[in-house]
Amino acid sequence: ATFEVKHTYFVTNGSSTSNKIILQTLLRKGDKVIIDRNCHKSVHYGILQSASFPVYLSSILSPKYGIFAPPSLAEIKQTIEQNTDAKLLVLTGCTYDGLLSDLKQVVDIAHQHGIKVFIDEAWFAYSLFHPNFRYYSAIHAGADYVTHSAHKVVSAFSQASYIHINDPDFDADFFREIYSIYASTSPKYQLIASLDVCQKQLEMEGYKLLNALLNHVEEFKQQTASLKKIKVLGKQDFIKIFPHFSDDNMGHDPLKILIDISELPYSLKDIHKFLLDEIGLEIEKYTHSTILVLLTLGGTRSKIIRLYNALKKLDSGKVKLAKSTRRSRLPEKLPHIDLACIPSDAFYGDRESLPIDKCNNRICAGLVTPYPPGIPLLVPGQNITQEHIDYLKELASQGLTIQGSFDGEIYVLKR
């Protein structure tokens, strides 16, 4: 009843597992699935495990801020119309940076073509519990399957997750079998209890806690408006960098505070260390020009005031940090994904590791993901082109982390 769905399942090994359970329940070998390229890597691994065939939606990247937006409604509609035999549409409901799709429109388009909708809403578990968020809630929009990380922004213990199901064709028996494949027969009952308590807290106190946080953020934005070199990004900024933001009625979760620090003359490493030493703040993520701070149900006004005071010091230059102007920058756009085979065939195939330089015209056998922005550049089964190689070399030269690349090599299928 709390989450307004037919079924809610408690999962004790994270939404990474929740995502895989849903994908393996719904997809069979060779089934077509439309997937947002920006989805969490657990979704990409779920595609491998289900041996399904993904059709990727493009990634819309802002090189200025190093963040990505959800796919446009026009692209989702076009892709669905070109792939009406798809079984499932998978999207991220709220991006790491808080960008929100108008999911009601998305769900309606998919359901008109008989396609089920699964929304990974890991970072937006409180979406139903405040009127400012409710419109963008995946459950409110009518999605068939939704996952929530109850430990990320609400109050359950780490690894605690919910699976919510509203699918009228839900096969409960088969779902439970897949669930059993992933579940331990010795679950930690503290995790289960924390999911129970979290659910009750959202029901009883969710609105009050969220309302207080929204008021604190509004106060913080008013204070930071006077800063010269630091800017808290909001809807107007996203409208400028993403043309479809306004057209598609997208939103932004203000509890994900994205701060433009590109005008500061310090290295990201030093800014990160300063915030940790000065106020004990571990920033959630940074790109070449932004830092991201997340507020959870446990956020307090005093923490936000401490953040403002630290930013004020950085802005005024009253800090003992070395000046540094060198900043990395992301290439303008991600190369397209062109699959040569079903990803699972490549992933489980006979493979070898080669230097990135030697991979032109080969078929990728692993998942290669640069951070930031955390979008897979290469997926198993994908044709590797010189464009991909140049992109990876550019990112590697800037010292960015590239998951799936080992000592400058990646896995490809043997010829």
C-alpha positions in Angstrom: 0.0 0.0 0.0 2.9 2.4 0.8 4.1 2.3 -2.8 0.7 2.1 -4.6 1.6 -1.1 -6.5 0.3 -4.7 -6.6 3.5 -6.3 -5.3 6.7 -5.1 -3.6 9.6 -7.4 -3.0 12.5 -6.8 -0.6 16.0 -7.5 -2.1 19.0 -7.7 0.2 21.9 -7.5 -2.3 21.2 -4.1 -4.0 19.3 -2.7 -6.9 22.1 -4.1 -9.2 20.5 -7.5 -8.3 17.0 -6.2 -8.5 17.6 -5.0 -12.1 19.0 -8.4 -13.1 16.0 -10.3 -11.5 13.5 -8.2 -13.6 15.4 -8.6 -16.8 15.9 -12.3 -16.5 12.2 -12.7 -15.6 11.0 -10.9 -18.6 13.5 -11.6 -21.4 14.4 -14.9 -23.2 17.2 -15.6 -25.6 17.1 -13.3 -28.6 14.2 -11.1 -27.3 14.5 -7.5 -28.3 14.8 -4.9 -25.6 15.0 -1.1 -26.0 17.5 0.3 -23.6 18.8 3.7 -22.6 22.5 3.5 -23.2 23.0 5.5 -19.9 21.5 2.7 -17.8 23.5 1.4 -14.9 26.0 -1.3 -15.7 23.8 -3.9 -13.9 21.2 -3.4 -16.6 23.9 -4.1 -19.3 24.9 -7.2 -17.4 21.3 -8.3 -17.1 21.1 -8.1 -20.9 24.1 -10.4 -21.1 22.6 -12.9 -18.6 19.2 -13.0 -20.4 20.9 -13.4 -23.8 18.5 -10.7 -25.2 19.2 -8.4 -28.1 19.4 -4.7 -27.1 18.4 -1.7 -29.2 20.2 1.3 -27.7 18.8 4.8 -27.4 21.3 7.5 -28.0 23.2 9.2 -25.2 22.7 13.0 -25.0 25.8 14.4 -23.5 26.8 17.9 -22.4 30.5 18.3 -23.0 30.3 21.6 -21.1 29.3 20.0 -17.8 30.2 16.3 -18.5 26.7 15.1 -17.7 24.1 13.3 -19.7 20.3 13.7 -20.2 17.6 11.1 -20.7 16.8 10.2 -24.3 14.3 12.5 -26.1 10.7 11.5 -26.4 11.0 11.8 -30.1 13.8 9.2 -30.2 12.0 6.9 -27.8 8.8 7.1 -30.0 10.7 6.6 -33.2 12.7 3.6 -31.8 9.5 2.0 -30.5 7.7 2.4 -33.9 10.7 0.8 -35.6 10.9 -2.1 -33.1 7.3 -2.9 -32.3 8.4 -6.5 -31.7 10.4 -5.4 -28.6 9.4 -7.0 -25.3 10.6 -4.4 -23.0 11.7 -0.7 -22.6 14.3 0.0 -20.0 15.1 3.6 -18.8 16.7 5.3 -15.9 13.9 7.3 -14.1 16.2 9.9 -12.5 19.8 10.4 -13.6 22.6 10.6 -11.1 22.5 14.4 -11.6 18.7 14.6 -11.0 17.3 15.0 -14.5 13.8 13.6 -14.8 11.9 12.3 -17.8 8.2 12.8 -18.2 7.6 9.1 -17.8 3.8 9.2 -18.2 4.3 10.0 -21.9 6.9 7.3 -22.3 4.8 4.6 -20.6 1.7 5.5 -22.7 3.7 5.2 -26.0 5.2 1.8 -25.0 1.9 0.4 -23.7 0.2 1.4 -27.0 2.5 -1.0 -28.7 2.2 -3.8 -26.1 5.7 -3.2 -24.7 6.4 -3.5 -21.0 8.2 -0.7 -19.2 10.9 -1.2 -16.6 12.3 2.0 -14.8 15.4 1.9 -12.7 14.6 4.6 -10.2 17.5 3.8 -7.8 18.2 7.5 -7.0 14.6 8.7 -6.6 13.0 6.3 -4.1 11.1 9.2 -2.4 9.4 10.2 -5.6 5.8 9.3 -4.5 6.0 11.1 -1.2 6.0 14.8 -2.1 3.8 16.7 -4.7 6.9 18.4 -6.2 8.3 14.9 -7.2 5.2 12.8 -7.6 4.5 13.8 -11.3 7.9 12.3 -12.3 7.5 9.1 -10.3 7.8 5.9 -12.3 5.0 4.3 -10.3 2.7 7.2 -10.7 3.4 7.1 -14.5 2.2 3.5 -14.7 5.5 1.6 -15.2 5.2 -2.1 -15.0 8.4 -2.7 -13.0 10.3 -0.2 -10.9 13.5 -0.6 -8.7 14.4 1.6 -5.8 17.7 1.6 -4.0 16.4 2.1 -0.4 19.9 2.8 0.9 20.9 5.6 -1.5 18.6 8.5 -0.7 16.2 7.0 1.8 16.9 5.3 5.1 17.4 1.5 4.7 20.8 -0.1 5.2 23.4 -0.4 2.5 22.4 -3.1 -0.2 18.7 -2.8 0.7 16.5 -2.5 -2.4 12.8 -2.7 -3.5 11.3 -4.2 -6.6 7.8 -2.8 -7.3 5.5 -4.6 -9.8 2.3 -3.4 -11.4 2.4 -5.6 -14.5 -1.1 -7.1 -15.2 0.6 -10.1 -16.8 3.0 -10.7 -13.9 4.2 -14.3 -13.7 4.7 -14.5 -10.0 5.9 -18.2 -9.9 8.6 -17.7 -12.5 9.6 -14.4 -10.9 10.1 -16.1 -7.6 12.3 -18.8 -9.2 14.5 -16.1 -10.8 14.5 -14.3 -7.4 15.7 -17.5 -5.8 18.7 -17.8 -8.2 20.0 -14.5 -6.8 18.9 -14.6 -3.2 20.9 -16.0 -0.4 19.3 -18.8 1.6 20.8 -17.1 4.7 19.5 -13.5 4.4 20.6 -10.8 6.8 17.4 -10.0 8.7 18.6 -6.6 9.7 18.5 -5.6 6.0 14.9 -6.9 5.7 13.9 -5.0 8.9 15.5 -1.8 7.6 13.4 -2.1 4.4 10.3 -2.4 6.6 11.2 0.6 8.7 12.2 2.7 5.6 8.8 2.0 4.0 7.0 3.0 7.2 9.1 6.2 7.6 8.3 7.2 4.0 4.6 6.7 4.6 4.5 8.6 8.0 7.3 11.2 7.7 8.3 11.3 4.0 6.4 14.5 3.1 7.6 16.4 6.2 11.3 15.4 5.7 11.3 16.1 2.0 9.5 19.5 2.5 12.1 20.6 5.0 15.0 19.5 2.6 13.4 21.4 -0.3 13.2 24.6 1.9 16.8 24.2 2.9 17.9 23.8 -0.7 15.9 26.9 -1.7 17.7 28.9 1.0 21.1 27.5 -0.1 20.4 28.6 -3.8 19.5 32.1 -2.6 22.7 32.3 -0.6 24.9 30.9 -3.4 23.4 33.3 -6.0 25.8 36.0 -4.7 28.9 33.9 -5.4 31.0 35.1 -8.4 32.8 31.9 -9.6 30.5 29.2 -8.4 27.0 28.5 -9.7 24.3 26.0 -8.5 22.8 24.7 -11.7 19.0 24.6 -12.2 16.3 24.1 -14.7 17.2 27.2 -16.8 20.8 25.9 -17.2 19.5 22.5 -18.3 17.2 24.1 -20.9 20.2 25.8 -22.4 22.3 22.7 -22.8 19.7 20.1 -23.6 17.3 21.3 -26.4 14.7 18.6 -25.5 14.6 19.5 -21.8 11.8 22.0 -22.3 10.1 20.3 -25.2 9.8 17.0 -23.4 8.6 18.5 -20.1 11.6 17.2 -18.2 12.2 18.0 -14.6 15.1 18.2 -12.1 15.3 16.9 -8.5 16.7 19.9 -6.5 18.0 17.5 -3.8 20.8 16.6 -6.3 22.8 19.7 -6.1 25.0 20.1 -9.2 27.5 22.9 -8.8 29.5 24.5 -11.7 33.0 25.1 -10.4 34.7 25.7 -13.8 35.7 29.3 -12.9 37.6 28.2 -9.8 41.4 28.3 -10.4 42.0 25.0 -8.5 42.3 21.4 -9.4 39.3 19.1 -8.8 41.5 16.9 -6.6 42.3 19.9 -4.4 38.7 21.1 -4.3 37.6 17.6 -3.3 40.2 17.4 -0.6 39.4 20.9 0.7 35.7 20.0 1.1 36.6 16.8 2.9 39.0 18.4 5.2 37.0 21.6 5.8 33.5 20.2 6.4 33.9 16.5 6.2 31.9 16.4 2.9 32.6 13.5 0.5 31.3 14.8 -2.8 29.2 12.2 -4.7 30.8 12.7 -8.1 32.7 15.2 -10.1 33.3 16.0 -13.8 35.8 18.4 -15.3 33.6 21.4 -14.5 31.0 20.3 -11.8 30.7 18.7 -8.5 27.6 16.8 -7.3 26.3 16.8 -3.8 23.3 14.6 -2.9 20.9 15.2 -0.1 19.1 12.2 1.5 16.3 11.9 4.0 19.1 12.3 6.6 20.2 15.7 5.3 20.1 18.7 7.7 20.2 22.4 7.4 23.5 22.6 9.4 25.2 20.4 6.8 23.9 22.6 3.9 25.1 25.8 5.8 28.5 24.2 6.2 28.6 23.5 2.5 27.7 27.1 1.7 30.4 28.5 4.0 33.0 26.2 2.4 32.0 27.2 -1.1 32.1 30.9 -0.1 35.7 30.4 1.0 36.6 28.8 -2.3 34.8 31.6 -4.2 36.6 34.4 -2.4 40.0 32.7 -2.7 40.5 32.6 1.1 42.0 29.1 0.9 45.5 27.8 0.8 45.3 25.9 -2.4 47.7 25.9 -5.3 46.4 27.5 -8.5 45.8 25.2 -11.4 44.0 25.8 -14.6 44.4 22.5 -16.4 41.1 20.8 -16.7 40.1 17.7 -18.8 37.2 18.0 -21.2 35.0 15.4 -22.7 34.8 14.9 -26.5 31.7 16.4 -28.1 29.7 13.2 -28.5 29.8 9.5 -28.0 30.2 7.2 -31.1 27.1 5.2 -32.0 26.7 1.5 -30.9 26.6 -0.8 -33.9 26.1 -4.5 -32.9 27.6 -7.3 -34.9 26.0 -10.0 -32.8 23.9 -10.7 -29.6 26.0 -9.3 -26.7 26.0 -12.6 -24.8 27.5 -14.4 -27.7 30.5 -12.1 -27.7 30.8 -11.9 -23.9 30.8 -15.7 -23.5 32.8 -16.3 -26.8 36.5 -17.2 -27.3 38.2 -13.9 -26.5 41.6 -12.3 -26.3 43.0 -9.1 -24.8 44.6 -6.6 -27.2 46.1 -3.1 -26.9 43.4 -0.5 -27.7 45.4 0.6 -30.8 45.1 -2.8 -32.3 41.3 -3.2 -31.9 40.0 -1.4 -35.1 37.4 -3.5 -36.9 37.3 -6.1 -34.1 34.3 -7.2 -32.1 34.3 -6.1 -28.4 33.9 -8.9 -25.8 33.5 -6.8 -22.7 31.9 -3.7 -21.3 34.1 -0.6 -21.5 32.9 2.4 -19.5 34.8 5.7 -19.0 34.1 7.6 -15.7 32.9 10.4 -16.0 30.3 10.3 -17.4 29.8 6.6 -16.7 28.1 5.8 -20.1 29.3 2.5 -21.8 31.4 3.4 -24.8 31.7 -0.2 -25.9 29.4 -3.1 -25.2 29.9 -6.8 -26.0 29.1 -7.6 -29.6 29.9 -4.1 -30.8 32.0 -3.3 -33.8 35.0 -1.3 -32.7 36.0 1.6 -35.0 38.9 4.1 -35.1 36.4 6.6 -33.7 36.1 4.5 -30.5 39.9 4.1 -30.3 40.5 7.8 -30.6 37.9 8.5 -28.0 39.4 6.1 -25.5 42.9 7.4 -26.1 41.7 11.0 -25.6 40.1 10.1 -22.2 43.1 8.0 -21.1 45.4 10.9 -21.8 43.4 13.0 -19.4 43.8 10.4 -16.7 40.1 9.4 -16.5 39.1 6.0 -15.2 38.1 3.5 -17.9 36.4 0.4 -16.5 36.8 -2.6 -18.7 40.3 -1.5 -19.9 43.1 -3.4 -18.3 46.6 -1.9 -18.6 45.6 -0.2 -21.9 44.1 -3.4 -23.3 40.5 -4.5 -23.9 38.9 -7.8 -24.6 37.8 -8.7 -28.2 36.5 -11.8 -29.9 39.2 -14.0 -31.4 39.1 -14.1 -35.2 
